[in-house]
Amino acid sequence: MSKQDGSGRLVTSTPTADLSAHILHLDMDAFFASVELLDRPELRGHPVIVGHRGARSVVTAATYEARRYGVNSAMPMAVALRRCPHAVVLEPHYERYTAASSAVMGILGDVTPLVEPLSIDEAFLDVAGAVGLFGPPYAIGTALRARIRAETGLVASVGAASTKFVAKLASGRAKPDGLLVVPATATLDFLHPQPVTALWGVGAASAQRLERLGLRTIGDVADAPLDALTRALGPANAGHLHALANGRDARSVTPERLEKSIGHEVTFERDITDRATIDRELLRLADRVAERLRRGGWVTRTVSVKLRFGDFETITRSQTLAEPTDVAQRIATEARALYAASPVVGRGLRLIGVRAENLLPTGAVARGLWDDDEGWREAEGAIDALAEKFGRGAVQRASLLRDPSPRRGSVPNGGGD
């Protein structure tokens, strides 16, 4: 059984007037798949996988019906179809997901200004200041889920708790289509039976170290001596996990959450070695990254590339720029230089990625007297204006118009649980 198939679902079935669980975590259910089903309602209740067909493709999202066969996002499509051969595969449409996300975030903003988006399909809300208008957190979560369903046709799950960590954990337990309220007084009773892997920040390696100490549940970590955790995990991780395990999480909901990075990557149907094709693909990815930078009001100080070879070995290389930029041509130039300096001679590439890191708000950077990228900046600004008026793809670079690249599509940051 898939760990994301809803088999461990836990919900609050009767209304509660508790006010201590004022932090809500709202997470859209199987978001990408659910958006696709808006246009294919006849497929509801059937196993559906979103992603590109092909030997190199991976699952972008899957309905809960598909997850019951062990299908999960990021799984190779070939494996997913072996597990669920009767699943329907739908091509992804990222512009639809962005539009649906904007509609959902707008609904959340009508309840409280304290909304902190985590990704395209999830957000934290602090509703402490909204209870006078809309009632206790249970009522707010119920109303939000109903309005989202009515206005978008999509389904959301909500966790409500006194801390961000517990609220996020609660929304996961409420999936699919549920609401779980964890009052402050019930925090430890809810937390302690959970496996250590439910702790925010515990990956496979940390879980193995904790299990070697005989710590298998969050309660075990809470009761463990801090010095034993420190020896196993280091002081920073030990203190962080020990606090979470004891229900302590001082983080507040921060509406202006800074993006850490923006990236796009592409997987090829067959390994490629042709330098012209690779250069063209790096430019295409740089265009997508720069477009998102400008749309979000960011510039990047660091450009990185991700290269995955045919044997699945993956390397990354990065370069900090002399001047922050949101110009695709500059990002592409740096990405091409990073590729050229990498140990790639004679090796076929199955995946390429371009990422902008160390982001700064555009207004925080002063332009120099001489701007080497001025011409490209004006050209790309004109493309942005045309795209806003006529749609993305209305104007493209000549070098990208006739492209034989055997790619399976450019994938941005995002998710859809």
C-alpha positions as CSV (number, residue, x, y, z in Angstrom):
1,M,0.0,0.0,0.0
2,S,1.2,3.5,-0.8
3,K,1.9,5.7,2.2
4,Q,0.0,8.4,0.4
5,D,-3.0,6.4,-0.4
6,G,-5.2,7.7,2.4
7,S,-5.1,4.4,4.4
8,G,-4.1,6.1,7.6
9,R,-6.8,8.8,7.4
10,L,-7.8,10.6,10.6
11,V,-10.3,13.4,10.8
12,T,-12.2,15.5,13.3
13,S,-15.8,14.3,12.8
14,T,-17.7,16.6,15.1
15,P,-17.4,20.4,15.4
16,T,-15.1,21.8,18.1
17,A,-14.9,25.3,19.5
18,D,-11.2,25.0,20.4
19,L,-9.3,28.2,19.7
20,S,-5.8,27.0,20.5
21,A,-5.4,25.3,17.0
22,H,-5.2,28.7,15.2
23,I,-2.5,27.7,12.7
24,L,-4.0,25.9,9.6
25,H,-2.1,24.0,7.0
26,L,-4.2,23.6,3.8
27,D,-3.0,21.1,1.2
28,M,-4.8,20.4,-2.1
29,D,-5.5,16.7,-2.6
30,A,-3.7,15.1,-5.6
31,F,-3.6,18.7,-7.0
32,F,-2.2,18.2,-10.5
33,A,-4.4,15.1,-11.1
34,S,-7.5,16.8,-9.7
35,V,-7.0,19.8,-12.0
36,E,-6.8,17.5,-15.0
37,L,-10.0,15.7,-14.0
38,L,-11.9,19.0,-14.2
39,D,-11.8,18.5,-17.9
40,R,-12.2,14.7,-17.7
41,P,-14.9,14.2,-15.1
42,E,-15.7,10.7,-16.5
43,L,-12.3,9.6,-15.1
44,R,-13.2,10.4,-11.4
45,G,-13.0,7.3,-9.3
46,H,-10.5,5.6,-11.7
47,P,-6.7,5.3,-11.4
48,V,-5.2,8.3,-13.3
49,I,-1.6,9.2,-13.6
50,V,-0.3,12.6,-14.8
51,G,2.9,12.6,-16.7
52,H,4.5,12.1,-20.1
53,R,4.5,8.6,-21.6
54,G,7.9,7.3,-22.5
55,A,10.8,5.2,-21.3
56,R,12.4,8.2,-19.4
57,S,9.3,9.8,-18.0
58,V,8.3,10.0,-14.4
59,V,5.0,10.4,-12.6
60,T,4.1,14.0,-12.0
61,A,1.0,13.2,-9.9
62,A,-1.5,10.4,-9.3
63,T,-5.0,10.0,-8.0
64,Y,-5.6,8.2,-4.8
65,E,-7.1,5.3,-6.8
66,A,-3.7,4.9,-8.5
67,R,-1.8,5.3,-5.3
68,R,-3.5,2.3,-3.9
69,Y,-1.5,0.3,-6.4
70,G,1.7,1.8,-5.1
71,V,2.0,4.6,-7.7
72,N,3.6,7.8,-6.3
73,S,4.9,11.0,-7.8
74,A,8.5,11.0,-9.1
75,M,8.3,7.3,-9.8
76,P,9.4,6.1,-13.3
77,M,6.4,5.9,-15.5
78,A,7.3,2.4,-16.6
79,V,7.3,1.2,-13.0
80,A,3.9,3.0,-12.3
81,L,2.3,1.3,-15.3
82,R,3.6,-2.1,-14.3
83,R,2.0,-1.6,-10.9
84,C,-1.2,-0.2,-12.3
85,P,-1.4,-1.2,-16.0
86,H,-5.0,-0.1,-16.4
87,A,-4.3,3.5,-15.3
88,V,-5.2,6.3,-17.6
89,V,-2.1,8.6,-18.3
90,L,-2.8,12.3,-18.9
91,E,-0.3,14.9,-20.1
92,P,0.4,17.7,-17.6
93,H,-0.7,21.3,-18.2
94,Y,1.3,23.5,-15.9
95,E,-0.5,26.7,-16.9
96,R,-3.7,25.2,-15.5
97,Y,-2.1,24.4,-12.2
98,T,-0.8,27.9,-11.8
99,A,-4.3,29.4,-12.5
100,A,-6.0,27.0,-10.1
101,S,-3.3,27.8,-7.4
102,S,-3.9,31.5,-7.8
103,A,-7.7,31.0,-7.3
104,V,-7.1,29.0,-4.1
105,M,-4.6,31.4,-2.7
106,G,-7.1,34.2,-3.3
107,I,-9.7,32.4,-1.3
108,L,-7.3,32.0,1.6
109,G,-6.5,35.7,1.5
110,D,-10.1,36.5,2.0
111,V,-10.0,35.0,5.4
112,T,-6.7,36.3,6.8
113,P,-3.7,38.3,5.5
114,L,-1.5,35.9,7.3
115,V,-1.1,33.3,4.5
116,E,2.3,31.7,3.8
117,P,2.4,29.7,0.6
118,L,4.7,26.7,0.8
119,S,4.3,25.6,-2.8
120,I,1.8,25.7,-5.6
121,D,-0.7,23.6,-3.7
122,E,-0.3,24.2,0.0
123,A,-0.1,27.1,2.5
124,F,-0.1,28.0,6.2
125,L,-2.7,30.4,7.6
126,D,-2.8,32.0,11.0
127,V,-6.5,32.5,11.8
128,A,-6.2,33.8,15.4
129,G,-7.4,37.2,14.3
130,A,-10.2,35.9,12.1
131,V,-12.2,33.9,14.7
132,G,-14.3,36.9,15.7
133,L,-15.6,37.1,12.1
134,F,-15.6,33.5,11.0
135,G,-15.8,31.3,14.1
136,P,-13.2,28.9,15.6
137,P,-10.5,27.2,13.5
138,Y,-12.8,24.1,12.8
139,A,-15.4,26.4,11.3
140,I,-12.9,28.3,9.3
141,G,-11.3,25.1,7.9
142,T,-14.7,23.7,7.0
143,A,-15.8,26.9,5.3
144,L,-12.5,27.1,3.3
145,R,-12.8,23.6,2.0
146,A,-16.4,24.1,1.0
147,R,-15.7,27.4,-0.8
148,I,-12.7,25.9,-2.6
149,R,-14.8,23.0,-3.8
150,A,-17.6,25.2,-4.9
151,E,-15.5,27.8,-6.8
152,T,-12.8,25.6,-8.3
153,G,-14.2,22.1,-8.2
154,L,-11.0,21.0,-6.3
155,V,-10.7,19.2,-2.9
156,A,-8.5,20.4,0.0
157,S,-7.5,18.8,3.3
158,V,-6.8,20.9,6.4
159,G,-4.8,20.4,9.6
160,A,-5.3,22.8,12.5
161,A,-2.9,23.0,15.4
162,S,-1.1,25.4,17.7
163,T,2.2,25.0,15.7
164,K,3.2,24.8,12.1
165,F,4.8,21.4,12.3
166,V,1.8,19.7,13.9
167,A,-0.7,21.5,11.5
168,K,1.2,20.2,8.5
169,L,1.4,16.7,10.0
170,A,-2.4,16.9,10.7
171,S,-3.3,17.8,7.2
172,G,-1.4,14.8,5.9
173,R,-3.3,12.5,8.2
174,A,-6.6,14.1,7.1
175,K,-6.0,13.2,3.5
176,P,-8.0,12.8,1.3
177,D,-10.8,15.3,1.7
178,G,-10.6,15.8,5.5
179,L,-10.1,18.2,8.4
180,L,-8.2,17.3,11.5
181,V,-8.0,19.6,14.5
182,V,-5.3,19.0,17.1
183,P,-5.9,21.2,20.2
184,A,-2.8,22.3,22.1
185,T,-3.6,20.0,25.0
186,A,-3.7,17.0,22.7
187,T,-0.4,17.8,20.8
188,L,1.8,15.2,22.5
189,D,-0.9,12.5,22.4
190,F,-1.1,13.1,18.6
191,L,2.6,13.4,18.0
192,H,4.2,10.6,20.0
193,P,2.8,7.5,18.3
194,Q,3.9,8.8,14.9
195,P,7.0,7.3,13.2
196,V,10.3,9.2,13.4
197,T,10.1,9.8,9.6
198,A,7.2,12.1,10.3
199,L,9.5,14.6,12.0
200,W,10.2,17.6,9.8
201,G,13.8,17.2,8.6
202,V,14.2,13.5,9.2
203,G,15.3,11.8,6.0
204,A,16.4,8.2,5.3
205,A,19.9,8.6,6.7
206,S,18.7,10.4,9.9
207,A,16.0,7.8,10.4
208,Q,18.6,5.0,10.2
209,R,20.7,6.7,12.9
210,L,17.7,7.1,15.2
211,E,16.6,3.5,14.7
212,R,20.1,2.3,15.6
213,L,19.5,4.1,18.9
214,G,16.2,2.2,19.2
215,L,14.2,5.3,18.5
216,R,11.3,4.5,16.2
217,T,8.5,6.9,17.2
218,I,8.4,10.6,17.8
219,G,7.7,9.8,21.5
220,D,11.0,7.8,21.6
221,V,12.8,10.9,20.4
222,A,11.0,13.1,22.9
223,D,12.1,10.9,25.8
224,A,15.7,10.4,24.5
225,P,18.6,12.2,26.3
226,L,19.6,15.2,24.3
227,D,23.3,14.3,24.5
228,A,22.6,10.9,22.8
229,L,20.7,12.6,20.0
230,T,23.6,15.1,19.7
231,R,26.2,12.4,19.3
232,A,24.0,10.7,16.6
233,L,22.8,13.8,14.6
234,G,25.0,16.8,15.7
235,P,23.9,19.6,18.0
236,A,21.8,21.6,15.5
237,N,19.7,18.7,14.2
238,A,19.4,17.1,17.7
239,G,18.0,20.3,19.3
240,H,15.6,20.9,16.4
241,L,14.2,17.4,16.4
242,H,14.0,17.1,20.2
243,A,12.0,20.4,20.3
244,L,9.6,19.2,17.6
245,A,9.2,15.9,19.3
246,N,8.1,17.7,22.4
247,G,5.6,19.8,20.6
248,R,7.8,23.0,20.5
249,D,7.8,25.0,17.3
250,A,8.2,28.7,17.6
251,R,7.9,29.5,13.9
252,S,5.1,31.9,13.0
253,V,3.2,32.2,9.8
254,T,5.2,34.6,7.5
255,P,3.2,35.9,4.6
256,E,6.2,37.3,2.7
257,R,8.1,34.0,2.4
258,L,11.2,34.4,0.2
259,E,11.7,31.9,-2.5
260,K,15.0,30.2,-2.2
261,S,15.4,29.2,-5.8
262,I,13.6,28.9,-9.1
263,G,14.5,26.1,-11.6
264,H,13.4,24.1,-14.5
265,E,14.7,20.8,-15.8
266,V,14.0,18.5,-18.8
267,T,14.4,14.7,-19.3
268,F,15.2,13.4,-22.7
269,E,13.6,10.4,-24.4
270,R,17.1,9.2,-25.4
271,D,20.6,10.3,-24.2
272,I,22.0,13.3,-26.1
273,T,25.5,14.3,-26.8
274,D,25.2,16.9,-29.5
275,R,26.5,20.3,-28.2
276,A,24.2,22.4,-30.3
277,T,21.2,20.6,-29.0
278,I,22.4,20.9,-25.4
279,D,23.1,24.6,-25.8
280,R,19.7,25.2,-27.3
281,E,18.1,23.3,-24.4
282,L,20.0,25.3,-21.8
283,L,18.7,28.5,-23.5
284,R,15.2,27.2,-23.4
285,L,15.4,26.4,-19.7
286,A,17.1,29.7,-19.0
287,D,14.1,31.5,-20.7
288,R,11.7,29.7,-18.4
289,V,13.7,30.5,-15.3
290,A,14.1,34.2,-16.2
291,E,10.4,34.5,-17.0
292,R,9.5,33.3,-13.5
293,L,12.2,35.6,-11.9
294,R,10.7,38.7,-13.6
295,R,7.2,37.7,-12.9
296,G,8.0,37.2,-9.2
297,G,10.1,40.4,-8.9
298,W,13.4,38.6,-8.3
299,V,17.0,38.6,-9.6
300,T,19.5,35.8,-9.1
301,R,23.0,36.0,-7.8
302,T,23.9,32.3,-8.6
303,V,23.2,30.1,-11.6
304,S,23.5,26.4,-11.3
305,V,23.1,23.5,-13.7
306,K,22.1,19.9,-13.0
307,L,23.4,17.2,-15.3
308,R,22.2,13.6,-15.2
309,F,24.0,11.0,-17.3
310,G,22.7,7.8,-18.9
311,D,23.9,5.7,-15.9
312,F,21.9,8.0,-13.6
313,E,25.1,9.7,-12.1
314,T,24.1,13.3,-11.3
315,I,26.3,16.3,-10.9
316,T,25.6,20.0,-10.2
317,R,27.8,23.0,-10.9
318,S,27.1,26.6,-9.9
319,Q,28.6,30.1,-10.5
320,T,28.0,33.3,-8.5
321,L,27.5,36.3,-10.8
322,A,29.3,39.6,-10.7
323,E,25.9,41.3,-11.0
324,P,22.5,39.8,-10.1
325,T,20.3,39.3,-13.2
326,D,16.9,38.3,-14.4
327,V,18.0,38.2,-18.1
328,A,17.7,34.8,-19.8
329,Q,20.6,35.4,-22.1
330,R,22.9,36.0,-19.2
331,I,21.6,32.9,-17.3
332,A,22.0,30.8,-20.4
333,T,25.6,32.0,-21.0
334,E,26.6,31.1,-17.5
335,A,24.8,27.7,-17.7
336,R,26.6,26.9,-21.0
337,A,29.9,27.8,-19.4
338,L,29.2,25.5,-16.4
339,Y,28.3,22.7,-18.8
340,A,31.4,23.1,-20.9
341,A,33.6,23.0,-17.8
342,S,32.0,19.8,-16.5
343,P,33.4,16.3,-17.1
344,V,30.9,15.4,-19.8
345,V,33.1,14.4,-22.8
346,G,31.7,11.3,-24.5
347,R,28.9,10.9,-22.0
348,G,25.2,11.0,-23.0
349,L,22.9,13.2,-21.0
350,R,19.4,12.1,-20.0
351,L,18.5,15.2,-18.0
352,I,19.5,18.9,-17.8
353,G,18.4,21.5,-15.3
354,V,19.0,25.2,-14.9
355,R,18.3,26.9,-11.5
356,A,18.5,30.4,-10.2
357,E,19.6,30.6,-6.5
358,N,20.4,33.2,-3.9
359,L,17.5,35.4,-5.0
360,L,17.1,39.1,-4.2
361,P,14.1,41.4,-4.7
362,T,14.5,43.3,-8.0
363,G,14.2,46.6,-6.2
364,A,17.1,45.8,-3.9
365,V,19.6,45.9,-6.7
366,A,20.9,49.1,-8.3
367,R,21.8,49.0,-12.0
368,G,25.4,50.0,-12.9
369,L,26.2,52.9,-15.1
370,W,26.9,50.5,-17.9
371,D,24.6,47.6,-18.4
372,D,26.0,44.9,-20.7
373,D,22.6,43.1,-20.9
374,E,20.5,46.2,-21.6
375,G,19.6,45.1,-25.2
376,W,18.6,41.6,-24.1
377,R,16.7,43.0,-21.1
378,E,14.6,45.3,-23.4
379,A,14.0,42.4,-25.8
380,E,12.9,40.0,-23.1
381,G,10.7,42.7,-21.5
382,A,8.9,43.1,-24.8
383,I,8.4,39.3,-25.0
384,D,6.9,39.4,-21.5
385,A,4.5,42.1,-22.6
386,L,3.4,40.2,-25.7
387,A,3.0,37.0,-23.6
388,E,0.8,38.7,-21.2
389,K,-1.4,40.0,-24.0
390,F,-1.4,37.1,-26.4
391,G,-0.3,34.1,-24.3
392,R,3.0,32.4,-23.7
393,G,4.6,31.2,-26.9
394,A,3.3,34.0,-29.0
395,V,6.8,35.2,-29.6
396,Q,9.9,33.0,-29.4
397,R,13.6,33.2,-30.2
398,A,14.4,32.1,-33.7
399,S,16.9,29.6,-32.4
400,L,14.1,27.8,-30.5
401,L,11.5,27.7,-33.3
402,R,12.7,24.6,-35.1
403,D,13.9,22.2,-32.4
404,P,14.5,18.5,-32.9
405,S,15.3,17.8,-29.2
406,P,13.9,14.5,-28.0
407,R,12.7,15.9,-24.7
408,R,9.8,14.9,-22.5
409,G,9.0,18.4,-21.2
410,S,10.3,21.1,-18.9
411,V,9.3,20.6,-15.3
412,P,9.2,23.5,-12.8
413,N,9.2,23.5,-9.0
414,G,5.9,22.3,-7.6
415,G,4.0,19.4,-6.4
416,G,0.6,17.7,-6.1
417,D,-0.2,15.4,-3.2
